[in-house]
Amino acid sequence: MIDERIEAIYEEFRCELGIHEKDIIQAQNLHQILLEKNPFKYESPFLISAVCVYAISHGIPQRVTLDEIEKISHIKKVDIVKCYDLLIDSDSVGFIQKPDDDILH
């Protein structure tokens, strides 16, 4: 289970970005999968949270940018992108795909 301090950052994302609660839960579930299945458990929990919000943002109605995620999480965009690319390359979560547009950079 995700601890309270990580839940708090997801709640901040939800409030600041207007992300629906069910979508935040999806991001938290992804976070848990990453902690259980691969080496992301050694990364900063805040970095993983930012990556998970970014990952789910491609499939929700709200347009969420890396700038917004960086502002809320205080994690640099370049670090979010690096970890997101590792997530995609790891193939540990089948539903995450690289977006068609070039909003990563």
C-alpha angles and dihedrals in degrees: 000000000000114000125241097260091055091046087054093057091049088051089051090052090049094051098039097044099033092237114167115252093241089057092050088051088053089053091049090050090051089050090054092048090052092051092050102041111036150015094284087095087083093056124090110282088225091055090050090049091052091048092048093051089048091049095052092042091076091065102042132081094244115088106229119185131201088242090059093047091047091051094051099038098035087224115132116250091235091058092048090051093048092052092043090053089051089051092053093045093047092065088207092127113044100197096060114094135172109262118249094230124066099246092129095080 
